[in-house]
């Protein structure tokens, strides 16, 4: 804001100067213009409305002064010819008037400067308010965006937490089922130990009986020998009697009996002589006949296991289509449709399987709205390599050993179950490798669910996990609603005959997801 200066005429000036001072009042118009210019210069940088308002106020003040100054000048000119006293009074009044005008001009200028500063301040406040409003809008927009992002993250977190809780519940239920299975296994092992102890007790009692029999034989041996001697003496007496009847003469001296040729007239002594020769001497050690008794088997030694000779499939042909799962993708899923049309109280699932992975993954998964693990054959990478969980109505399951399937070759697998006594069987390449009972006894697998191959469902038709994916090939998969007998399993594994009554095969594969490929080959060894 430019400062305004006003030239004050001191009282010590000469009278001639004071006489000409009223003439300078005529310059008030010029001063008015400078004041107006000053007012306008004070409003530089302000809007046009502010400048007009300040200029109007300055013009009103200048018009007021332009009226007063000529009146005073006219009076001064009229009194110029008067006496000096009147002239002095006139100049004194003019000086006071000039001082009042100067004070009034200073007050007016101060007031105008204050108005200009207040207007500039209000303008700056409006600009700041506008900038603050723009900043608040930007902040509100950023807050809305961050809130939307946070809500999306919270939604993902809730979904992940629900899935984690569902999996934790499944893991807990499986742990409980595993604990129950372990307790049942420990009970079964204790029963087997008791049976083995009973067998050992029976064997020990039988060994005692054998030892008693040996002792009895040892006691009977001298009696038999004495009877043999008596029979020999009787035989000698008979021979002497025969000689005496044929040729009379002196009675010969009694000689010890010598063995002679068998006589047809004396068969019994001859038997006694043979028994005497065959009987062991009393001083011979008793022989152990326990190993030669019928029905006796040598008990197995500690740690002994019956090893099955390895068997590889031969030329198996006419196995049908082959499904190839190249990698562990959550999109590699095969849907079998329709699923189970009626409830199942018995089940047989057989298929040719080949995998090059370190674990088997999920072969089959059947889920309903009630339970996503109504029927599952799956193995995770966290399980023992080669083991697979056979689940019927989660959380009940049995762990099946399928370690031979990890050699990268084709193997035939059959999993069979019946609700009668809860019996189940696992056949690998025609051999029974695992069996058990009391697994879902009296249970019925409900119909109307989703049946997929290659992935384990956490929900109906979804919730897949790459760690549970199957990587490899399947051929000849078929499902029956009955129990296959061992002969039928053997015919399947050798490619001789396909049992009747299948309810689902790979021909029911209606959807191949991801990178799953379908191939047709004449024989199994030619399949990819």
Residue pairs with C-beta under 8 A, 6 or more apart in sequence:
1 42
1 113
1 116
1 117
2 38
2 41
2 42
4 35
4 38
4 109
6 102
6 105
6 106
8 102
9 17
9 18
9 21
9 95
9 98
11 95
18 91
18 95
19 91
21 91
21 94
21 95
21 98
22 72
22 73
22 76
22 91
22 94
23 73
25 69
25 72
25 73
25 94
25 98
26 69
26 73
28 62
28 65
28 66
28 69
29 62
29 66
32 58
32 61
32 62
32 65
32 66
33 62
35 58
35 61
35 62
35 105
35 109
36 55
36 58
36 59
36 62
38 109
39 54
39 55
39 57
39 58
39 112
40 51
40 54
40 55
40 58
42 54
42 112
42 113
42 116
43 50
43 51
43 54
43 55
43 116
43 119
45 120
46 116
46 119
46 120
46 123
47 123
50 116
50 119
54 112
54 115
54 116
57 112
58 112
61 108
65 101
68 97
72 94
72 97
75 90
76 90
76 94
79 86
79 87
79 90
80 87
163 458
163 463
166 458
167 458
170 373
170 394
170 395
173 394
173 395
174 389
174 394
174 395
174 397
176 395
177 395
177 396
177 397
178 397
178 399
181 397
181 398
181 399
184 438
199 299
200 299
203 299
206 290
206 296
207 290
210 288
210 289
210 290
210 293
214 286
214 287
214 289
217 286
218 282
218 286
221 279
221 280
221 282
222 282
224 275
224 276
224 279
225 276
225 279
227 272
228 272
228 273
228 275
228 276
231 268
231 269
231 272
231 273
232 257
232 269
232 273
233 257
234 269
235 257
235 266
235 269
236 254
236 255
236 257
238 266
240 251
240 252
240 254
243 252
244 251
259 273
262 270
263 270
280 287
290 296
291 298
308 431
311 429
311 430
311 431
312 409
312 429
313 352
313 409
313 410
313 411
313 412
313 429
313 493
313 524
314 494
315 495
315 523
315 524
315 525
316 352
316 410
316 494
316 495
316 523
316 524
316 525
317 495
317 522
317 523
317 524
318 495
318 522
319 352
319 475
319 476
319 495
319 521
319 523
319 524
319 527
320 475
320 476
320 505
320 506
320 507
321 475
321 506
321 507
321 509
321 518
321 519
321 520
322 473
322 474
322 475
322 518
322 519
322 520
322 521
322 527
322 528
323 334
323 453
323 454
323 473
323 474
323 475
323 477
323 506
323 509
323 512
323 516
323 517
323 518
324 472
324 473
324 516
324 517
324 518
324 519
324 528
325 332
325 454
325 469
325 470
325 471
325 472
325 473
325 474
325 515
325 516
326 332
326 471
326 515
326 516
326 517
327 469
327 471
327 515
328 357
328 361
328 466
328 467
328 469
328 471
329 466
329 469
329 514
329 515
330 455
330 464
330 465
330 466
330 469
330 514
331 464
331 513
331 514
331 515
332 454
332 455
332 469
332 470
332 513
332 514
332 515
332 516
333 452
333 453
333 454
333 455
333 464
333 511
333 513
333 514
333 516
334 452
334 453
334 454
334 509
334 511
334 512
334 513
334 516
335 450
335 451
335 452
335 461
335 509
335 510
335 511
335 513
336 451
336 452
336 453
336 504
336 508
336 509
336 510
337 451
337 508
337 510
337 511
338 508
339 366
339 447
339 448
339 449
339 450
339 451
339 504
340 366
340 445
340 446
340 447
340 448
340 449
340 451
340 503
341 447
341 503
342 447
342 481
343 444
343 445
343 446
343 447
344 444
344 445
344 481
345 418
345 419
345 420
345 443
345 444
345 445
346 417
346 418
346 419
346 420
346 481
346 482
346 483
347 375
347 415
347 416
347 417
347 418
347 445
347 479
347 480
347 481
348 414
348 415
348 416
348 417
348 479
348 480
348 482
348 483
348 484
349 364
349 377
349 414
349 415
349 416
349 477
349 478
349 479
350 412
350 413
350 414
350 415
350 476
350 477
350 478
350 484
350 489
350 492
351 363
351 412
351 413
351 474
351 475
351 476
351 477
351 478
352 410
352 411
352 412
352 413
352 474
352 475
352 476
352 477
352 524
353 360
353 363
353 405
353 410
353 411
353 412
353 413
353 472
353 473
353 474
354 405
354 408
354 409
354 410
354 411
354 472
354 473
355 361
355 405
355 406
355 408
355 470
355 471
355 472
355 473
356 408
356 471
356 472
357 406
357 471
357 472
358 381
358 385
358 406
359 379
359 380
359 381
359 383
359 385
359 386
359 406
360 378
360 379
360 386
360 388
360 402
360 405
360 406
360 470
361 378
361 379
361 380
361 454
361 468
361 469
361 470
361 471
361 472
362 376
362 377
362 378
362 379
362 454
362 455
362 456
362 468
362 469
362 470
363 377
363 378
363 388
363 453
363 454
363 470
363 474
364 375
364 376
364 377
364 378
364 451
364 452
364 453
365 373
365 375
365 376
365 377
365 378
365 451
365 452
365 453
365 455
365 456
365 457
366 374
366 375
366 376
366 445
366 449
366 450
366 451
367 373
367 374
367 449
367 450
367 457
367 459
367 460
367 461
368 374
368 446
368 448
368 449
368 450
368 460
369 460
370 446
371 393
371 394
372 394
372 457
372 458
372 459
372 460
372 463
373 391
373 393
373 394
373 395
373 456
373 457
374 392
374 393
374 394
374 445
374 446
374 449
375 391
375 392
375 445
376 389
376 390
376 391
376 394
376 397
376 456
377 388
377 389
377 390
377 391
377 415
378 388
378 389
378 391
378 456
378 468
379 386
379 387
379 388
379 389
379 402
379 468
380 467
380 468
381 467
382 467
383 389
383 399
385 403
385 406
386 401
386 402
386 403
386 404
386 405
386 406
387 399
387 400
387 401
387 402
387 403
388 399
388 400
388 402
389 397
389 398
389 399
389 400
390 397
390 398
390 399
390 400
390 415
390 417
390 424
390 426
391 397
392 417
392 439
392 440
392 443
392 445
393 440
393 443
393 445
396 439
396 440
398 424
398 436
398 439
400 415
400 426
400 434
401 426
401 433
401 434
402 413
402 426
402 428
404 411
404 428
404 429
405 411
405 413
405 428
410 475
410 524
410 525
410 527
411 428
411 429
412 427
412 428
412 429
412 430
412 492
412 493
413 426
413 427
413 428
414 425
414 426
414 427
414 428
414 484
414 489
414 492
414 493
415 424
415 425
415 426
416 424
416 425
416 426
416 427
416 483
416 484
416 489
417 423
417 424
417 425
417 439
417 440
417 483
418 424
418 483
419 440
419 441
419 442
419 443
419 444
420 441
421 437
421 438
421 441
422 436
422 437
422 438
422 439
422 440
422 441
422 442
422 443
423 435
423 436
423 437
423 439
424 435
424 436
424 437
424 439
425 432
425 434
425 435
426 432
426 433
426 434
426 435
427 433
427 486
427 489
427 493
429 493
430 489
430 490
430 493
430 494
432 486
449 460
450 457
450 460
450 461
451 504
452 461
453 470
453 474
453 477
453 509
454 469
454 470
454 516
455 464
455 465
455 468
455 469
455 470
456 464
456 465
456 468
457 463
457 464
458 464
458 465
473 527
473 528
474 506
475 506
475 524
475 527
476 492
476 506
477 505
477 506
478 498
478 502
478 504
478 505
478 506
479 502
479 503
479 504
479 505
480 499
480 501
480 502
480 503
481 501
481 503
482 501
484 492
484 499
488 497
488 499
490 496
491 497
491 498
491 499
492 498
492 499
495 524
509 518
512 518
519 527
519 528
521 527
521 528
